[in-house]
Amino acid sequence: MSAVREGLPEGRYGRSADERADRKLKIVGSVLGVAMLALVGWFGYDYVAGQSLSAEMIKFDVSAEDRVQAHLEVRKDRDARGSCTLRALAEDGREVGHKDVRFDQADDRIDEVVTVRTTAQATSVELLGCSAQ
């Protein structure tokens, strides 16, 4: 007779070590995935909600060879202070004027026409950006 060794019945004595390790890895991976999504969501919300000053240029007018006027609409928190940067460009694309404009008024919406002095005839004006201080 040959000795046949009987194995343990399947599933009777709990999970194997490999199954336990796989389950732990799945739990750790899920927790880290949820934490990463929460972190990305937080940074996204903070970026959008944290913008306390924004502006857009409504129009511009080349009023003379040495100046341009830009109509800005600024939206900000009532108590926020900040500045916006404009630059005037010549037809060939070189910068011929540059101006930083401060907005310290206690309003949440400001319409202002700003004059930018130029060194040559400008053909366009760009709003480079705004920052709160």
Sequence and secondary structure as in RCSB ss.txt:
>XXXX:A:sequence
MSAVREGLPEGRYGRSADERADRKLKIVGSVLGVAMLALVGWFGYDYVAGQSLSAEMIKFDVSAEDRVQAHLEVR
KDRDARGSCTLRALAEDGREVGHKDVRFDQADDRIDEVVTVRTTAQATSVELLGCSAQ
>XXXX:A:secstr
         TTTT   HHHHHHHHHHHHHHHHHHHHHHHHHHHHHHHHHT  EEEEEEEEEEEETTEEEEEEEEE
E TT  EEEEEEEE TTS EEEEEEEEE  S SEEEEEEEEE SS   EEEEEEEEE 
